Amino acid sequence: GGDEAAAIASYGNVTATDRVGACKGIVAPSASKKDIHFPTEPAVGFPNNWVTRRIPRKITKKNSCQGTKKFDLYWYSPLLGLKFRSKPEVSRFLAALDDSGGDEAAAIASYGNVTATDRVGACKGIVAPSASKKDIHFPTEPAVGFPNNWVTRRIPRKITKKNSCQGTKKFDLYWYSPLLGLKFRSKPEVSRFLAALDDSGGDEAAA
């Protein structure tokens, strides 16, 4: 159905809980693979299907001799499994969710004033990051041979000691999906994603 968020989840066989991941530019990461091994409980006082998990703290030199194991309580959203550290954070997200008509991806983009291109970000567990804040300053061109609204950008390479004296500035070509702005390094990567997108009914997050 054209949902990029669903499509990216199946592309590269990442799980639904990796759809957002621990992302740069996103306020609330989703449940990690470690988190999902801990049991959930209904989040009292919040909408249906919101859950909590008690996650044990890492053992450090500072807390290893305290005797009692410490836990932190986290809240998780029902659709994308977005992870929040406190009730005030959840309440703030729910207000954004209400404004977005119940769309978690759109709500997390507005929550904390992050841009739509930061919805996925450079994420752990996700194959294709979205356009970075730096990327979006470079002009786009239609991606020839790909569906409508796919675009490309020529991104200049970082200047290093190795390439600083080469004279001609080098660029890399990247492809970007229309909905989530997912970033791909090559045409074969885009073609593979489009196949996953087709299988997911057009849902980018699932693909």
C-alpha positions in Angstrom: 0.0 0.0 0.0 3.0 2.4 -0.5 4.1 2.3 3.1 7.9 2.8 3.0 8.3 2.1 6.7 6.9 -1.4 6.3 9.0 -2.0 3.3 12.3 -1.2 4.9 11.6 -3.7 7.7 11.5 -6.6 5.3 14.3 -5.3 3.1 17.4 -7.0 4.5 15.3 -9.2 6.8 15.3 -6.8 9.7 12.6 -7.2 12.4 9.7 -4.9 13.0 11.3 -3.7 16.2 14.3 -2.5 14.1 12.1 -0.2 11.9 13.2 2.8 13.7 16.1 1.4 15.7 18.5 3.5 17.8 18.7 6.3 15.3 20.6 9.5 15.0 18.2 12.4 14.8 15.3 10.5 16.3 14.1 11.3 19.9 12.7 7.8 20.7 14.4 4.6 19.5 12.4 1.4 19.1 12.7 -1.7 21.2 16.1 -3.3 20.7 16.6 -7.0 20.1 17.6 -7.4 23.7 14.5 -5.5 25.0 12.1 -7.9 23.3 13.3 -10.8 25.3 11.9 -9.2 28.5 8.2 -9.7 29.3 5.7 -6.8 28.7 3.0 -5.6 30.9 0.1 -3.3 30.0 1.0 0.4 30.4 -1.4 1.5 33.1 -3.0 4.8 32.3 -2.1 4.8 28.6 -4.0 3.7 25.5 -4.6 0.1 24.6 -1.6 -1.9 23.4 0.9 0.4 25.0 3.2 -1.8 27.1 6.1 -1.5 29.6 9.2 -3.5 30.2 11.5 -3.6 33.2 15.0 -3.7 31.7 17.9 -4.6 34.0 20.7 -2.1 34.2 24.2 -3.0 32.9 26.5 -4.3 35.6 29.4 -1.8 36.1 32.2 -1.5 38.7 30.1 1.1 40.4 27.0 -1.0 40.9 28.4 -4.6 40.9 28.5 -4.7 44.7 25.1 -3.2 45.5 23.5 -6.6 46.0 20.0 -5.8 44.6 19.8 -5.8 40.8 18.5 -2.5 39.4 15.9 -2.2 36.7 14.6 0.7 34.5 11.0 1.0 33.3 10.4 1.8 29.7 7.2 2.4 27.7 6.7 1.1 24.1 4.2 2.2 21.4 2.0 -0.4 19.8 2.8 -0.1 16.1 6.5 0.7 15.8 7.5 -0.3 19.3 9.0 3.2 20.0 10.7 3.3 23.3 10.3 6.0 25.9 12.0 6.6 29.2 9.3 8.4 31.2 5.5 9.1 31.4 6.0 12.7 30.4 7.8 11.6 27.2 4.9 9.3 26.4 2.4 12.0 27.0 4.2 14.4 24.8 4.4 11.8 22.0 0.7 11.0 22.4 -0.1 14.7 21.8 2.0 14.5 18.6 0.2 11.3 17.7 -3.2 12.9 18.1 -2.1 15.8 15.8 -0.9 13.3 13.2 -4.1 11.4 13.1 -2.6 8.3 14.8 0.4 7.9 12.4 3.3 7.0 14.6 5.9 7.6 12.0 4.6 11.2 11.4 4.2 11.8 15.1 7.8 10.8 15.9 9.0 13.1 13.1 7.2 16.1 14.8 8.0 15.0 18.3 11.1 16.9 19.3 10.9 19.0 16.1 12.9 16.5 13.9 12.4 16.6 10.2 10.7 14.0 8.0 14.1 13.0 6.6 15.2 12.1 10.2 12.4 9.5 10.7 14.7 6.6 10.1 18.1 8.2 10.3 21.3 6.3 10.3 19.9 3.4 12.3 21.3 0.3 13.9 19.7 -2.7 12.4 18.3 -0.9 9.4 19.9 -1.5 6.0 19.1 1.9 4.4 19.5 5.1 6.4 17.4 8.1 5.4 18.8 11.3 4.0 20.9 13.1 6.6 20.5 16.8 7.4 23.6 17.4 5.3 22.2 15.5 2.4 19.1 17.5 2.1 21.1 20.7 1.3 22.2 19.2 -2.0 19.9 19.4 -5.0 17.9 16.4 -6.2 17.4 15.1 -9.7 14.8 12.5 -10.9 16.1 9.0 -10.6 16.1 7.9 -14.2 14.7 4.4 -14.7 13.0 4.2 -11.3 9.4 5.0 -10.2 8.0 8.5 -9.9 9.3 10.6 -7.0 12.5 8.6 -6.6 15.4 11.1 -6.7 19.2 11.1 -6.7 21.8 13.4 -5.1 25.5 13.9 -5.9 27.1 14.0 -2.4 30.7 15.3 -2.2 33.2 13.0 -0.6 34.9 14.0 2.6 38.3 15.6 2.1 41.0 13.4 3.6 44.8 13.5 3.5 44.6 10.8 0.8 42.4 12.8 -1.6 43.1 16.4 -0.7 45.7 16.9 -3.5 43.8 15.1 -6.3 42.6 18.4 -7.7 39.1 17.3 -8.9 36.5 17.1 -6.2 34.9 13.6 -6.1 31.2 12.9 -5.7 29.1 9.8 -4.9 25.6 9.3 -6.3 22.9 8.2 -4.0 19.2 7.2 -4.5 16.4 8.3 -2.2 12.9 6.8 -1.7 9.9 9.2 -2.0 8.2 8.7 1.4 10.8 8.2 4.0 13.8 9.5 2.0 15.6 6.1 2.5 19.1 6.4 1.1 20.7 3.7 -1.2 24.3 3.5 -2.6 23.6 1.7 -5.8 21.0 0.7 -8.4 21.1 -3.0 -7.4 20.3 -1.9 -3.8 17.3 0.1 -5.0 16.1 -2.7 -7.2 16.3 -5.1 -4.3 14.3 -2.7 -2.1 11.7 -2.2 -4.8 11.1 -6.0 -5.0 10.7 -6.0 -1.2 8.4 -3.0 -1.5 6.3 -4.8 -4.0 6.0 -7.9 -1.7 5.0 -5.6 1.2 2.2 -4.0 -0.7 4.1 -0.8 -1.1 4.9 -0.4 2.7 8.5 1.1 2.9 8.9 0.3 6.6 7.9 -3.3 6.2 10.1 -3.7 3.0 
